[in-house]
Amino acid sequence: IDSTWEQSKEIYSKSATLQELGVVELPLSEIGEKSQFRLRRGQRAREFCTAETAACLLRAIGETETANEILWLFKIYQDIVFAFKERASLPISREMQMILSEDRRG
Protein backbone atom coordinates (compact mmCIF):
# COMPACT_ATOMS: atom_id res chain seq x y z
CA ILE A 1 0.00 0.00 0.00
CA ASP A 2 1.58 3.26 -1.10
CA SER A 3 0.36 5.80 1.44
CA THR A 4 1.33 7.14 4.84
CA TRP A 5 1.90 4.57 7.56
CA GLU A 6 -1.30 5.59 9.35
CA GLN A 7 -3.34 5.39 6.15
CA SER A 8 -1.83 2.00 5.29
CA LYS A 9 -2.67 0.56 8.71
CA GLU A 10 -6.27 1.77 8.40
CA ILE A 11 -6.67 0.44 4.85
CA TYR A 12 -5.15 -2.91 5.83
CA SER A 13 -7.32 -3.26 8.94
CA LYS A 14 -10.50 -2.65 6.91
CA SER A 15 -9.68 -4.99 4.04
CA ALA A 16 -10.21 -8.73 4.45
CA THR A 17 -8.72 -9.23 0.98
CA LEU A 18 -5.43 -7.58 1.94
CA GLN A 19 -5.28 -9.50 5.21
CA GLU A 20 -5.68 -12.79 3.29
CA LEU A 21 -2.62 -11.98 1.17
CA GLY A 22 -0.29 -12.19 4.13
CA VAL A 23 2.72 -10.11 4.98
CA VAL A 24 6.26 -10.27 3.65
CA GLU A 25 9.01 -9.16 5.98
CA LEU A 26 11.92 -7.55 4.19
CA PRO A 27 15.50 -7.50 5.51
CA LEU A 28 15.31 -3.75 6.22
CA SER A 29 18.53 -3.87 8.22
CA GLU A 30 20.30 -3.64 4.86
CA ILE A 31 19.18 -0.02 4.50
CA GLY A 32 19.50 1.03 8.12
CA GLU A 33 17.39 1.38 11.22
CA LYS A 34 15.90 4.77 10.37
CA SER A 35 14.35 6.11 7.21
CA GLN A 36 16.26 8.74 5.28
CA PHE A 37 12.98 10.33 4.19
CA ARG A 38 13.22 13.97 5.24
CA LEU A 39 10.09 15.47 3.70
CA ARG A 40 7.79 14.53 6.59
CA ARG A 41 8.41 14.43 10.30
CA GLY A 42 7.36 12.02 12.97
CA GLN A 43 8.43 8.76 11.44
CA ARG A 44 9.06 5.94 13.82
CA ALA A 45 12.02 3.62 13.67
CA ARG A 46 11.74 0.93 11.00
CA GLU A 47 9.09 2.77 8.99
CA PHE A 48 10.46 3.32 5.51
CA CYS A 49 9.14 5.13 2.47
CA THR A 50 8.26 3.40 -0.79
CA ALA A 51 11.62 4.10 -2.47
CA GLU A 52 13.56 2.68 0.48
CA THR A 53 11.34 -0.39 0.64
CA ALA A 54 11.73 -0.99 -3.10
CA ALA A 55 15.52 -0.70 -2.75
CA CYS A 56 15.47 -3.21 0.09
CA LEU A 57 13.42 -5.66 -1.98
CA LEU A 58 15.77 -5.26 -4.94
CA ARG A 59 18.80 -5.94 -2.74
CA ALA A 60 17.08 -9.04 -1.34
CA ILE A 61 16.81 -10.47 -4.87
CA GLY A 62 20.38 -9.55 -5.80
CA GLU A 63 19.72 -6.31 -7.72
CA THR A 64 22.14 -4.26 -5.61
CA GLU A 65 23.15 -1.84 -8.37
CA THR A 66 19.53 -0.98 -9.15
CA ALA A 67 18.78 -0.59 -5.44
CA ASN A 68 21.70 1.79 -5.01
CA GLU A 69 20.55 3.82 -8.01
CA ILE A 70 17.04 4.16 -6.55
CA LEU A 71 18.46 5.38 -3.23
CA TRP A 72 20.78 7.80 -5.05
CA LEU A 73 17.87 9.25 -7.06
CA PHE A 74 15.76 9.37 -3.89
CA LYS A 75 18.42 11.54 -2.22
CA ILE A 76 18.53 13.88 -5.22
CA TYR A 77 14.72 14.11 -5.29
CA GLN A 78 14.68 15.21 -1.65
CA ASP A 79 17.42 17.78 -2.28
CA ILE A 80 15.38 19.29 -5.12
CA VAL A 81 12.17 19.40 -3.09
CA PHE A 82 13.96 21.06 -0.17
CA ALA A 83 15.59 23.60 -2.45
CA PHE A 84 12.22 24.64 -3.87
CA LYS A 85 10.51 24.58 -0.47
CA GLU A 86 13.11 26.68 1.23
CA ARG A 87 13.86 28.95 -1.74
CA ALA A 88 17.18 29.60 -0.10
CA SER A 89 20.70 28.56 -0.82
CA LEU A 90 20.90 25.22 0.91
CA PRO A 91 23.97 23.04 0.87
CA ILE A 92 23.84 20.93 -2.27
CA SER A 93 24.57 17.26 -1.82
CA ARG A 94 27.45 15.57 -3.60
CA GLU A 95 24.91 13.68 -5.71
CA MET A 96 23.19 16.87 -6.82
CA GLN A 97 26.54 18.50 -7.63
CA MET A 98 27.32 15.54 -9.90
CA ILE A 99 24.07 16.00 -11.81
CA LEU A 100 24.49 19.75 -12.11
CA SER A 101 28.04 19.36 -13.42
CA GLU A 102 27.07 16.92 -16.21
CA ASP A 103 27.09 18.22 -19.77
CA ARG A 104 23.40 18.50 -20.70
CA ARG A 105 23.85 19.52 -24.34
CA GLY A 106 23.06 16.02 -25.39
C-alpha positions as CSV (number, residue, x, y, z in Angstrom):
1,I,0.0,0.0,0.0
2,D,1.6,3.3,-1.1
3,S,0.4,5.8,1.4
4,T,1.3,7.1,4.8
5,W,1.9,4.6,7.6
6,E,-1.3,5.6,9.4
7,Q,-3.3,5.4,6.1
8,S,-1.8,2.0,5.3
9,K,-2.7,0.6,8.7
10,E,-6.3,1.8,8.4
11,I,-6.7,0.4,4.8
12,Y,-5.2,-2.9,5.8
13,S,-7.3,-3.3,8.9
14,K,-10.5,-2.6,6.9
15,S,-9.7,-5.0,4.0
16,A,-10.2,-8.7,4.5
17,T,-8.7,-9.2,1.0
18,L,-5.4,-7.6,1.9
19,Q,-5.3,-9.5,5.2
20,E,-5.7,-12.8,3.3
21,L,-2.6,-12.0,1.2
22,G,-0.3,-12.2,4.1
23,V,2.7,-10.1,5.0
24,V,6.3,-10.3,3.6
25,E,9.0,-9.2,6.0
26,L,11.9,-7.5,4.2
27,P,15.5,-7.5,5.5
28,L,15.3,-3.8,6.2
29,S,18.5,-3.9,8.2
30,E,20.3,-3.6,4.9
31,I,19.2,0.0,4.5
32,G,19.5,1.0,8.1
33,E,17.4,1.4,11.2
34,K,15.9,4.8,10.4
35,S,14.3,6.1,7.2
36,Q,16.3,8.7,5.3
37,F,13.0,10.3,4.2
38,R,13.2,14.0,5.2
39,L,10.1,15.5,3.7
40,R,7.8,14.5,6.6
41,R,8.4,14.4,10.3
42,G,7.4,12.0,13.0
43,Q,8.4,8.8,11.4
44,R,9.1,5.9,13.8
45,A,12.0,3.6,13.7
46,R,11.7,0.9,11.0
47,E,9.1,2.8,9.0
48,F,10.5,3.3,5.5
49,C,9.1,5.1,2.5
50,T,8.3,3.4,-0.8
51,A,11.6,4.1,-2.5
52,E,13.6,2.7,0.5
53,T,11.3,-0.4,0.6
54,A,11.7,-1.0,-3.1
55,A,15.5,-0.7,-2.8
56,C,15.5,-3.2,0.1
57,L,13.4,-5.7,-2.0
58,L,15.8,-5.3,-4.9
59,R,18.8,-5.9,-2.7
60,A,17.1,-9.0,-1.3
61,I,16.8,-10.5,-4.9
62,G,20.4,-9.5,-5.8
63,E,19.7,-6.3,-7.7
64,T,22.1,-4.3,-5.6
65,E,23.2,-1.8,-8.4
66,T,19.5,-1.0,-9.2
67,A,18.8,-0.6,-5.4
68,N,21.7,1.8,-5.0
69,E,20.5,3.8,-8.0
70,I,17.0,4.2,-6.5
71,L,18.5,5.4,-3.2
72,W,20.8,7.8,-5.0
73,L,17.9,9.2,-7.1
74,F,15.8,9.4,-3.9
75,K,18.4,11.5,-2.2
76,I,18.5,13.9,-5.2
77,Y,14.7,14.1,-5.3
78,Q,14.7,15.2,-1.7
79,D,17.4,17.8,-2.3
80,I,15.4,19.3,-5.1
81,V,12.2,19.4,-3.1
82,F,14.0,21.1,-0.2
83,A,15.6,23.6,-2.5
84,F,12.2,24.6,-3.9
85,K,10.5,24.6,-0.5
86,E,13.1,26.7,1.2
87,R,13.9,28.9,-1.7
88,A,17.2,29.6,-0.1
89,S,20.7,28.6,-0.8
90,L,20.9,25.2,0.9
91,P,24.0,23.0,0.9
92,I,23.8,20.9,-2.3
93,S,24.6,17.3,-1.8
94,R,27.5,15.6,-3.6
95,E,24.9,13.7,-5.7
96,M,23.2,16.9,-6.8
97,Q,26.5,18.5,-7.6
98,M,27.3,15.5,-9.9
99,I,24.1,16.0,-11.8
100,L,24.5,19.8,-12.1
101,S,28.0,19.4,-13.4
102,E,27.1,16.9,-16.2
103,D,27.1,18.2,-19.8
104,R,23.4,18.5,-20.7
105,R,23.8,19.5,-24.3
106,G,23.1,16.0,-25.4
